[in-house]
C-alpha cells in the first residue's frame, strides 16, 4: 500500500501536465515564445525545429523535480514528492512525443488513423495548424482533443470576426472528418 500515494501523485502530474502544456502552448508558444515555435507552423525539411527547444524545457523541469526529490542530491532536505512529480512530467513527455511528434506530425512513424480517438487527435491538431501566425487558433492541448466539428465552427467564428491573420477561405479547405 506504500505505492498508492506515489502512484496518485504520478497520475495527477500527468493529468496536470496536459493543462500546463495547453497554457504554455496558447500563452507562451503563441505569445512571447513564438520565435521558437514559429517554424513548427511552417513547412521545412529540417530534422529538428527551434520548437524542439520546448521539449528541453520540459526535460529540465522533470530532471529538476527528480533532483528535488532525491536524497542522493539533496540529502535529508530532499522533498520526496519531487521524485514522483518528476516521473509524471517524464511520462507526459513520452506521451506527448509519441502522440504529437509521432502520430500527428509523423516524425517517427507513419500511421494515419481511420477512426477513434487517434483520428480525433490528428484532426484537432490539423485544425490548430489551419491558421497562419500566432494569433487566434484552436486546439492548443496535445492529448485531450475536442470535437473537430466544434473546432471548425470556432475557426470560422474567429475568421468572421477578423481575428486570424490568414485562414483558408472555405470550410471545405479545412481538414475533413471521414
N, C-alpha and C positions, 0 to 999 in steps of 0.2 A: 504493500500500500504506500510505500515511500515514493513511488513513482507517479502517483496521481497528481499531486500539485505541480511537479515539474512538467508533466505532460500537458496539464491545463495551461500553464504559462507558455509553453511552446505553441499550442493551438491558438491561444489568444494573440500571441505575437504574429503568427502567420496571418490571421484574420485582420489584425490591426495594420499590418504592412500593406494590405490592399488599399486601405484608406490613405495611408501615408503616400503610397505610390500615386493614387488618384490626385491628391492635393499637390504633390510635388510636380506631377505631370501638368496639371492645369495652371498652377500659380508660379512654378519655378521654370520648368522646361518651356512653357509657353509664355513666360514672363521674362525675368532678368537672365534666365539661363538659356534663352533662345539661341545664343551664339553656339552653344554646344549641341543643341537639339535640332537646329535648322536642317543639317544635312540628312537627318533621318527622314525628313519630309521631301527631300529632293532626290531625283534619280542619280545614281552613281554606280561605278563599277568597283569601288574600293572594298576590300575585305573588312576593314574597320571604319567606324564613323566617329566623329567627335562625340556623338551622343553616347558612345560606349563608355565615356568617362563617368557617366552617372552610375554605371554598374560598379565602377571602382569606389564611388562614394558609398554605395550600399555595402560593398565588401568591407570597407573601412569601418562602417557602423557595426557590422557583425563582429569583426575582429576586436573592436574596442569593447563591445559588450562581453565577448568571451574573456578578454583580459580583465575586465572589471570584476568578473565572477570567478577568476582563477586564483586560488591560494598560492599557486606557483609564481604568479606575477605580483600579487598584492599581499601575500601572506595572510595574516589574521584579519586584515582590513578588507578582504575580498567580499563582494556582495553576491551571495550565492544565486539570486535570480538572474544575474547578468549572464551566466552561462546559458541558461535556458532561453532567455530573450535573444541572445546571440544565435542560438540554434534555430529559433523561429525565424529570425531575419535571414539566416542562411537557407533554410528550407524555402522561404518565399522567393529568394533569389534564384534558386534552382527551378522552381515552378515558373517564375517569370521568364527565365531563359528558355525553357522548353516551350512554353505557350507563346510568348511574344516573339522572340527571335526565331525559335524553331518552327512552330506551327503557323503563325500568322505571316511572318516575313520569310520563312523557309530558308533560313541561313544555314541550317544544319541537316535538314532532311526535307524530302518532298512528299507531301501528303495533302490532298485537298479534301476536306471532309464534305460529305454529301448530305449529311443530316445531323441532327442532335446538337448538343451544346457546343461542340468544337466548331461546327459550322457557324453557329451564332457568334462565337468569339471572333472568328475570322471576319464575318460580315460587319460586326460592330467596329472593329479596328479599321477595316477598309473605309467605313464611313467617317472615321476620325481623319483619315488621310484624304478625304474628298475635298477638304479645304486647303487653300494655299495661304501661307502666312501663319502668324502666331495668334491672331485674333479669332474669336468665335470658336466653332467646332463642337463636337460631341464626343462622347465615349472616351473619357480620359483614364478610366480604370484599365487593368490589364488581365484580370482573372474573372471578374464578375461583369458580364455583358448584358446590357439592357436590350429590349426588343428592337431589332433593326427597323421595323415599321415606325416605331415612335422616334427613333433617332433620325430617320429620313424626314419626318414631319418637323422635328426641331431644326434640322438644317435648312429646310425650306422656309421656316419662320425667320431664321436668322438672315437668310438671303433676302427675303422680302423686307426685312427691317433695315437692310443695308449694313449689317454687322460683319459681313465677311468680305475679305479682300477679293476673293475670287472663288466661284463655285460653278460647276457645270450648269448651263442654263436650263436644262430639263431634268426632271426627276428620273427620266429614263436613262440618263447617263450615269446615275449613281449605281453602286453595286446592287444587283437584284437578288431576291430570295429565289430559291429553286424549289 
